[in-house]
Amino acid sequence: MHACDSRQHAIELLRQLRDAPPLALVDLGLPPAPHTPDEGFQLIADLLAHSPSMKIFVLSGQNDAANARHARALGAWEFVAKPSDPALLRRLLARALELPAAEAPELVGASPVLAKLKQQIAQFAGSPYPVLIEGESGSGKELVARNLHRLSPRSGRPYLTLNCAAISPTLVEPTLFGYVKGAFTGAASNKAGYFEDAQDGTLLLDEIGELPLELQAKLLRVLENGEYQRVGETQRRVSRCRVIAATNRDLRRDVKQGAFRADLYHRLSVFSLNVPPLREMEGDKLQLLEHFRRFYAAQSGMQPFELDDNATALGAVRLSRQRARAAQRRDPAHHEVFRAARVRGGARARARPRGPLSWIRRRRRRDRRAGRASAGAIGGFQPRRNAARLGAGLHRGGAAPDARQRQPGGEAAGREPHHAL
């Protein structure tokens, strides 16, 4: 058991230990501001950055629901308010130690696109070169990065994550490279950056497309020869960590628009991974549902919920529809044959595929009809107005218009001529 009186002391002790402790009890009120939870929240983030599997219990006299939600959002295991029962706290800690440590989850699914992604991860994991992970928001880019680190020779070293879009652009440089005392207002002491804390492990730069242009040149220098400097000092430092970048933006388009450096893009994309969205993973949805059903049941200590036959059948129907739409995109003619052969009104329709030629004929027929209608309007012949005038003239002449009376054009009064349809 190790005790620390400040966040800086805890980080220094963690760097000296060969193996990170499996559990930590953190008080939100830490110096130099013991009446605010900021230092405690920062310590939670720092501990999980060094050891993602660490179970963190938060102990705080600030019994605020917002603080509890924020602590859990950062990754804390449980929030305990002061004053707490020592026996209850001891039971909670003992129960947490009995549970197995959380490992980096593997990618769940067996679809072709996911199988290709797993093969690429296994191929790129052992290399020391940067990897660029591209994909939509929520597709699992950070999970792919964790698997790259887990399967690499650096798996026993630190794994840090920095979201470039979550911090102010003016704080990105001191956060990445560190700073010395007096470098700027508020720099009360020396502080190491992410590149220094990562040592020879892995550093994930999430949302790399949001990195300011003035910092992209400094990141490029680190990728080229590993050299960097803390803010406010001239001493040269060397980073040995592996950089993994993730983005949901089209960096190629940003390079053409001048929003991202082309040389940095080529340095980052030595290896490139494209994470597919869930809609492209055919047949994996039910498997993912089963996985998370067991995962959250084990996490909450409750019995997993069960799907009845109707829910399972509904999921199967939706998957069948998705496969049918995918098959239609792959082979439209084949899909049209089966659609024409469906049963309508109890009788099987004749299987008559509607290929491109029949579609062209229908288009030409519609264009001819539209051309005849526009020609009649241009020539001054307006069927509805002419029929109304004819009926009014007959009425003024003393004879009521007969609905069955034929006009010279062969049509009944009040009806549109056939060629105007």
C-alpha positions as CSV (number, residue, x, y, z in Angstrom):
1,M,0.0,0.0,0.0
2,H,1.3,3.5,-1.0
3,A,0.1,6.8,0.3
4,C,0.5,10.2,-1.4
5,D,-0.3,13.7,-0.3
6,S,-0.6,15.4,-3.7
7,R,-1.3,14.6,-7.4
8,Q,2.3,15.3,-8.3
9,H,3.6,12.9,-5.6
10,A,1.2,10.2,-6.9
11,I,2.4,10.5,-10.5
12,E,6.0,10.4,-9.5
13,L,5.5,7.3,-7.4
14,L,3.6,5.6,-10.2
15,R,6.5,6.2,-12.6
16,Q,8.9,4.5,-10.1
17,L,6.8,1.4,-9.7
18,R,7.3,-1.5,-12.0
19,D,3.7,-2.6,-12.0
20,A,0.8,-0.2,-11.4
21,P,-1.4,-1.0,-8.3
22,P,-4.7,-2.6,-9.2
23,L,-6.8,-0.2,-7.1
24,A,-6.6,3.4,-6.0
25,L,-8.6,5.4,-3.4
26,V,-8.6,9.1,-4.5
27,D,-9.8,12.1,-2.5
28,L,-11.1,14.9,-4.7
29,G,-9.9,17.6,-2.4
30,L,-6.2,17.7,-3.0
31,P,-3.7,20.5,-2.5
32,P,-3.0,23.2,-3.7
33,A,-6.8,23.6,-3.9
34,P,-8.4,21.2,-1.3
35,H,-11.8,22.9,-1.5
36,T,-12.3,22.2,-5.2
37,P,-12.4,18.9,-7.0
38,D,-10.2,19.9,-9.9
39,E,-7.0,18.2,-8.7
40,G,-8.8,15.0,-7.9
41,F,-10.4,14.9,-11.3
42,Q,-7.0,15.4,-12.9
43,L,-5.5,12.7,-10.8
44,I,-8.2,10.2,-12.0
45,A,-7.4,11.0,-15.6
46,D,-3.6,10.7,-15.0
47,L,-4.0,7.3,-13.2
48,L,-6.1,5.8,-15.9
49,A,-3.8,7.2,-18.6
50,H,-0.9,5.2,-17.0
51,S,-3.0,2.1,-16.1
52,P,-6.4,1.8,-17.9
53,S,-7.2,-1.3,-15.9
54,M,-6.9,0.4,-12.5
55,K,-10.0,0.5,-10.4
56,I,-10.5,3.9,-8.8
57,F,-12.7,4.7,-5.9
58,V,-13.4,8.4,-5.2
59,L,-13.8,9.6,-1.7
60,S,-15.0,13.1,-1.3
61,G,-16.7,15.4,1.3
62,Q,-18.3,17.3,-1.6
63,N,-21.4,15.1,-1.8
64,D,-22.5,16.6,-5.1
65,A,-24.3,14.5,-7.7
66,A,-22.5,16.4,-10.5
67,N,-19.1,15.5,-9.0
68,A,-20.2,11.8,-8.8
69,R,-21.4,11.8,-12.4
70,H,-18.2,13.5,-13.6
71,A,-16.0,11.1,-11.7
72,R,-17.7,8.1,-13.2
73,A,-17.5,9.7,-16.7
74,L,-13.7,10.0,-16.2
75,G,-13.6,6.2,-15.5
76,A,-13.9,6.0,-11.7
77,W,-15.3,2.7,-10.4
78,E,-17.3,4.1,-7.5
79,F,-18.1,7.3,-5.7
80,V,-18.2,7.3,-1.9
81,A,-19.3,10.3,0.1
82,K,-17.8,11.4,3.4
83,P,-18.4,10.6,6.2
84,S,-18.3,6.9,5.2
85,D,-18.5,3.8,7.2
86,P,-15.0,2.2,7.3
87,A,-16.5,-1.3,7.3
88,L,-18.6,-0.6,4.2
89,L,-15.5,1.0,2.5
90,R,-13.4,-2.0,3.3
91,R,-16.0,-4.4,1.8
92,L,-16.3,-2.3,-1.3
93,L,-12.5,-2.3,-1.8
94,A,-12.2,-6.1,-1.1
95,R,-15.0,-6.8,-3.6
96,A,-13.3,-4.8,-6.3
97,L,-10.0,-6.6,-5.7
98,E,-11.7,-10.0,-6.1
99,L,-13.0,-9.1,-9.6
100,P,-10.6,-9.8,-12.4
101,A,-8.9,-6.8,-13.9
102,A,-10.4,-5.4,-17.0
103,E,-8.5,-6.2,-20.2
104,A,-8.6,-4.4,-23.5
105,P,-11.7,-5.7,-25.1
106,E,-11.3,-7.5,-28.4
107,L,-13.3,-6.5,-31.5
108,V,-16.6,-8.5,-31.5
109,G,-17.9,-9.8,-34.8
110,A,-17.2,-12.0,-37.7
111,S,-18.3,-9.9,-40.7
112,P,-15.9,-9.7,-43.7
113,V,-15.0,-6.0,-43.1
114,L,-14.3,-6.7,-39.4
115,A,-12.2,-9.8,-40.2
116,K,-10.1,-7.7,-42.6
117,L,-9.7,-5.0,-39.9
118,K,-8.5,-7.6,-37.3
119,Q,-6.0,-9.0,-39.8
120,Q,-4.6,-5.5,-40.4
121,I,-4.3,-4.8,-36.7
122,A,-2.4,-8.1,-36.2
123,Q,-0.1,-7.1,-39.1
124,F,0.6,-3.5,-37.9
125,A,0.8,-4.1,-34.1
126,G,4.5,-5.2,-34.0
127,S,5.7,-2.2,-36.1
128,P,7.2,0.9,-34.4
129,Y,5.8,3.2,-37.0
130,P,2.8,5.6,-36.7
131,V,-0.7,4.4,-37.5
132,L,-3.6,6.6,-38.7
133,I,-7.1,5.3,-37.8
134,E,-9.9,6.8,-39.8
135,G,-13.6,6.3,-39.2
136,E,-16.9,7.9,-38.3
137,S,-17.7,9.1,-34.7
138,G,-18.6,6.2,-32.5
139,S,-17.2,3.5,-34.8
140,G,-14.6,2.3,-32.3
141,K,-11.3,4.0,-33.3
142,E,-10.1,4.1,-29.7
143,L,-10.8,0.4,-29.3
144,V,-8.7,-0.3,-32.4
145,A,-5.9,1.7,-30.9
146,R,-6.0,-0.2,-27.6
147,N,-5.8,-3.5,-29.5
148,L,-2.8,-2.2,-31.4
149,H,-1.1,-1.5,-28.1
150,R,-2.2,-4.8,-26.5
151,L,-0.8,-6.9,-29.4
152,S,2.4,-5.0,-29.6
153,P,5.7,-5.6,-27.8
154,R,4.9,-2.4,-25.9
155,S,1.9,-3.8,-24.2
156,G,3.6,-3.7,-20.8
157,R,4.5,0.0,-21.1
158,P,2.3,3.1,-20.6
159,Y,-0.6,3.7,-22.9
160,L,-1.8,7.4,-23.0
161,T,-4.7,9.1,-24.8
162,L,-5.0,12.8,-25.6
163,N,-8.1,14.2,-27.2
164,C,-6.8,17.2,-29.2
165,A,-10.4,18.6,-29.5
166,A,-11.2,18.4,-25.8
167,I,-8.6,21.0,-24.6
168,S,-8.0,24.6,-25.6
169,P,-5.6,25.2,-28.6
170,T,-3.4,27.3,-26.3
171,L,-2.9,24.4,-23.9
172,V,-2.2,21.6,-26.5
173,E,1.5,22.4,-26.7
174,P,2.3,22.4,-22.9
175,T,0.1,19.3,-22.5
176,L,2.0,17.4,-25.2
177,F,5.5,18.6,-24.5
178,G,5.4,19.8,-20.9
179,Y,6.6,23.1,-19.5
180,V,9.1,24.6,-17.0
181,K,8.4,26.9,-14.1
182,G,7.6,30.4,-15.1
183,A,7.1,29.6,-18.8
184,F,3.7,31.3,-18.7
185,T,1.2,32.6,-16.2
186,G,0.1,29.8,-13.9
187,A,3.2,27.6,-14.5
188,A,4.2,27.3,-10.8
189,S,6.4,24.2,-11.3
190,N,7.9,22.0,-13.9
191,K,5.6,19.5,-15.5
192,A,6.2,16.7,-17.9
193,G,4.1,16.3,-21.0
194,Y,2.4,13.3,-22.6
195,F,5.4,12.5,-24.8
196,E,7.6,12.3,-21.7
197,D,5.0,10.3,-19.6
198,A,4.5,7.8,-22.4
199,Q,8.2,6.8,-22.2
200,D,8.6,4.0,-24.7
201,G,4.9,3.0,-24.7
202,T,2.1,4.2,-26.9
203,L,0.5,7.7,-27.3
204,L,-2.9,8.0,-29.0
205,L,-3.7,11.4,-30.4
206,D,-7.4,11.4,-30.9
207,E,-9.1,14.0,-33.2
208,I,-5.7,14.8,-34.8
209,G,-7.5,16.9,-37.4
210,E,-8.2,19.5,-34.7
211,L,-4.5,20.1,-34.0
212,P,-3.6,23.8,-34.7
213,L,-1.4,24.4,-37.7
214,E,1.4,26.0,-35.7
215,L,1.7,22.8,-33.6
216,Q,1.7,20.5,-36.6
217,A,5.3,21.4,-37.5
218,K,6.4,20.5,-33.9
219,L,4.6,17.2,-34.0
220,L,6.2,16.5,-37.4
221,R,9.7,17.0,-35.8
222,V,8.9,14.5,-33.1
223,L,7.7,11.9,-35.7
224,E,10.9,12.5,-37.8
225,N,13.6,12.2,-35.1
226,G,11.8,12.1,-31.7
227,E,13.1,15.5,-30.6
228,Y,11.0,18.0,-28.7
229,Q,11.4,20.7,-26.0
230,R,9.4,21.7,-23.0
231,V,7.7,25.1,-23.2
232,G,10.1,27.6,-21.8
233,E,13.4,25.7,-22.0
234,T,16.1,25.0,-24.6
235,Q,17.1,21.5,-23.5
236,R,16.5,18.9,-26.2
237,R,14.6,15.8,-25.2
238,V,13.9,12.6,-27.1
239,S,10.7,10.6,-27.2
240,R,10.7,6.9,-27.9
241,C,6.9,6.3,-27.8
242,R,4.8,5.1,-30.7
243,V,2.3,7.6,-32.0
244,I,-1.2,6.5,-33.1
245,A,-3.5,9.1,-34.6
246,A,-7.3,8.9,-35.0
247,T,-9.7,11.2,-36.8
248,N,-13.3,11.3,-38.1
249,R,-12.4,14.0,-40.7
250,D,-11.2,13.6,-44.3
251,L,-7.5,14.6,-43.9
252,R,-6.9,14.3,-47.6
253,R,-9.5,17.0,-48.2
254,D,-8.0,19.1,-45.4
255,V,-4.6,18.8,-47.0
256,K,-6.0,20.1,-50.3
257,Q,-7.7,23.0,-48.5
258,G,-4.6,23.9,-46.6
259,A,-6.0,23.0,-43.1
260,F,-3.6,20.1,-42.5
261,R,0.1,19.8,-43.5
262,A,0.7,17.3,-46.3
263,D,4.1,16.2,-44.8
264,L,2.5,15.5,-41.4
265,Y,-0.2,13.5,-43.1
266,H,2.3,11.3,-44.9
267,R,4.2,10.8,-41.7
268,L,1.1,9.7,-39.8
269,S,-0.3,7.5,-42.5
270,V,2.6,5.1,-42.7
271,F,0.0,2.5,-41.8
272,S,-3.7,3.4,-42.3
273,L,-6.8,1.6,-40.8
274,N,-10.4,2.4,-41.8
275,V,-12.9,1.4,-39.1
276,P,-16.2,0.4,-40.6
277,P,-19.5,1.7,-39.1
278,L,-22.0,-0.7,-37.6
279,R,-24.3,-0.5,-40.6
280,E,-21.6,-2.2,-42.8
281,M,-21.0,-5.1,-40.3
282,E,-23.6,-7.6,-41.6
283,G,-24.7,-10.1,-39.0
284,D,-22.7,-8.7,-36.1
285,K,-25.5,-6.8,-34.4
286,L,-27.0,-9.7,-32.5
287,Q,-23.5,-10.9,-31.6
288,L,-22.7,-7.4,-30.2
289,L,-25.9,-7.4,-28.3
290,E,-25.1,-10.7,-26.7
291,H,-21.6,-9.4,-25.8
292,F,-22.8,-6.2,-24.1
293,R,-25.6,-8.1,-22.4
294,R,-23.1,-10.3,-20.5
295,F,-20.6,-7.4,-20.0
296,Y,-23.1,-5.0,-18.2
297,A,-24.6,-7.9,-16.3
298,A,-21.1,-8.8,-14.9
299,Q,-20.3,-5.1,-14.2
300,S,-23.5,-4.5,-12.3
301,G,-23.6,-7.8,-10.5
302,M,-27.1,-8.6,-11.8
303,Q,-28.6,-11.3,-13.9
304,P,-28.4,-10.6,-17.7
305,F,-31.7,-9.8,-19.4
306,E,-33.1,-12.3,-21.9
307,L,-34.6,-11.7,-25.3
308,D,-37.9,-13.4,-26.1
309,D,-38.6,-15.1,-29.4
310,N,-40.4,-12.1,-30.8
311,A,-37.4,-9.8,-30.2
312,T,-35.0,-12.3,-31.6
313,A,-37.2,-12.8,-34.7
314,L,-37.4,-9.0,-35.1
315,G,-33.7,-8.8,-35.1
316,A,-33.4,-11.6,-37.6
317,V,-35.9,-9.9,-39.9
318,R,-34.0,-6.6,-39.8
319,L,-30.7,-8.4,-40.5
320,S,-32.4,-10.1,-43.5
321,R,-33.6,-6.8,-44.8
322,Q,-30.1,-5.4,-44.5
323,R,-28.6,-8.3,-46.4
324,A,-31.3,-7.9,-49.1
325,R,-30.4,-4.2,-49.5
326,A,-26.7,-5.1,-49.7
327,A,-27.5,-7.8,-52.3
328,Q,-29.5,-5.2,-54.3
329,R,-26.5,-2.9,-54.4
330,R,-24.2,-5.7,-55.4
331,D,-26.4,-7.2,-58.1
332,P,-29.5,-5.1,-59.1
333,A,-30.7,-7.4,-61.9
334,H,-30.6,-10.4,-59.6
335,H,-32.7,-8.5,-57.0
336,E,-35.2,-7.4,-59.6
337,V,-35.8,-11.0,-60.8
338,F,-36.7,-12.1,-57.3
339,R,-38.9,-9.0,-56.7
340,A,-40.9,-9.6,-59.8
341,A,-41.4,-13.2,-58.8
342,R,-43.0,-12.4,-55.4
343,V,-46.5,-13.6,-54.7
344,R,-49.2,-10.9,-55.1
345,G,-52.8,-11.7,-54.3
346,G,-52.2,-15.4,-53.9
347,A,-50.9,-15.8,-57.5
348,R,-47.2,-15.8,-58.4
349,A,-46.4,-13.0,-60.7
350,R,-44.5,-13.8,-63.9
351,A,-40.7,-13.4,-63.3
352,R,-40.0,-10.6,-65.8
353,P,-36.8,-8.8,-64.9
354,R,-36.9,-5.1,-65.5
355,G,-33.4,-4.4,-66.9
356,P,-31.9,-1.1,-68.0
357,L,-33.5,-1.3,-71.5
358,S,-37.0,-1.4,-70.1
359,W,-36.2,1.5,-67.8
360,I,-35.0,3.6,-70.8
361,R,-38.2,2.8,-72.7
362,R,-40.3,3.9,-69.8
363,R,-38.3,7.1,-69.6
364,R,-38.8,7.8,-73.3
365,R,-42.5,7.2,-73.1
366,R,-42.8,9.6,-70.2
367,D,-40.8,12.3,-72.1
368,R,-43.1,11.9,-75.2
369,R,-46.2,12.4,-73.1
370,A,-44.7,15.5,-71.4
371,G,-43.6,16.8,-74.8
372,R,-47.2,16.5,-76.2
373,A,-48.7,18.3,-73.2
374,S,-46.2,21.2,-73.4
375,A,-46.7,21.5,-77.2
376,G,-50.5,21.9,-76.7
377,A,-50.0,24.6,-74.0
378,I,-47.5,26.5,-76.2
379,G,-49.8,26.5,-79.2
380,G,-52.6,28.2,-77.3
381,F,-54.8,25.2,-76.7
382,Q,-55.8,24.9,-73.1
383,P,-58.3,22.1,-72.7
384,R,-59.9,23.0,-69.4
385,R,-60.4,26.7,-70.3
386,N,-61.7,26.0,-73.8
387,A,-64.2,23.5,-72.4
388,A,-65.4,26.0,-69.8
389,R,-65.9,28.7,-72.5
390,L,-67.8,26.3,-74.8
391,G,-70.2,25.3,-72.0
392,A,-70.8,29.0,-71.1
393,G,-71.6,29.9,-74.8
394,L,-74.2,27.1,-75.1
395,H,-75.8,28.3,-71.8
396,R,-76.1,31.9,-73.1
397,G,-77.6,30.6,-76.4
398,G,-80.5,29.1,-74.4
399,A,-79.5,25.5,-74.5
400,A,-78.1,23.8,-71.4
401,P,-74.9,21.9,-72.0
402,D,-75.4,18.2,-72.1
403,A,-72.8,16.1,-70.3
404,R,-73.0,13.5,-73.0
405,Q,-73.0,15.9,-75.9
406,R,-70.0,15.4,-78.1
407,Q,-67.8,18.2,-79.3
408,P,-66.1,18.4,-82.7
409,G,-63.0,17.0,-81.2
410,G,-64.9,13.8,-80.4
411,E,-64.9,14.4,-76.6
412,A,-67.8,15.2,-74.2
413,A,-68.2,18.7,-72.9
414,G,-66.3,19.3,-69.7
415,R,-63.9,16.5,-70.4
416,E,-60.3,16.9,-71.4
417,P,-59.2,15.7,-74.8
418,H,-57.5,12.4,-74.8
419,H,-54.2,13.7,-76.1
420,A,-53.9,16.1,-73.1
421,L,-53.6,13.2,-70.7
